[in-house]
Amino acid sequence: MDAGVFSFIDPSEERLPFLVLSIYFPEDVRALSRLCVKNLPKYANENRLREFFSQKGEVTDAKLMRTRQDS
């Protein structure tokens, strides 16, 4: 997929605090990175986010973290 801006969420939806992902890019083993994504919609889930971010590289792990008020 070409580089660019990708939209996963509708700006009018309510947001979650954040998600942490690790993405591995095979062309450079030093590119193992941790990504923190904030303000996600309440309907976001790990499977949907894995699918979205895997368009750019292999997602090695994902953890959706919610605040007490979002539980």
N, C-alpha and C positions, 0 to 999 in steps of 0.2 A: 504494500500500500504506500502511496506517496506521502511524503512529509506534509504536514499542515495542521490545521486546527480541527480537532474532533470534539463533537459535543455529545456527551453521554446523558446529560440531564436537561430538563426543561427549567429555565430560570425562574418560573413561577412556582415550582414545587418546593415543599419544605426540605430543609437540609439536615444531614447528619453531621456530627463533628469531624470525623476523618476516617480514612482507610490507609493502611500501610501495605505496600506491595514490594516484592523483590522481582526484578526483571533481569534476565540474563540475555545478552546479545552475543551470539556465537562468534561473530567476526572479531571480537576482542574480549578475551577472558577477564581483563581488568574492568570490564564494564558492568560487573555485578553491582547493582545499585539498589538502594531502598528509596521508595517513592511514597510520599505522604500526600494524600488527596483529601481536601477539606470541603465542607459544605455540600455533602452529597444528599440526595433526596432520601426520605424515609423508606421508600420502596426499594432502594438499592440493596443488592445481596452479593455475596462473594462470587457466585457463579457468573452472574451477569457482568460484574467488573472484570473477572478473569477473561471472559470472552472479549470484552471491549479492549483491554490492554494487550491481549495476545496478538492483536493486529500489528503491533510494533515490535514484539519480541516474546520470548518464552517467559511466562510468569511462573516463577519457581515456588512462591508461596504468597498467600494473601490473608489478611486478617481484618475483618470489619469490626471496628471498635465503636461502641455506642456509649453515650453518657447515661447516667441513671435515669434521667428524664426521658430518654429515647428507648429504654428497655421495654 
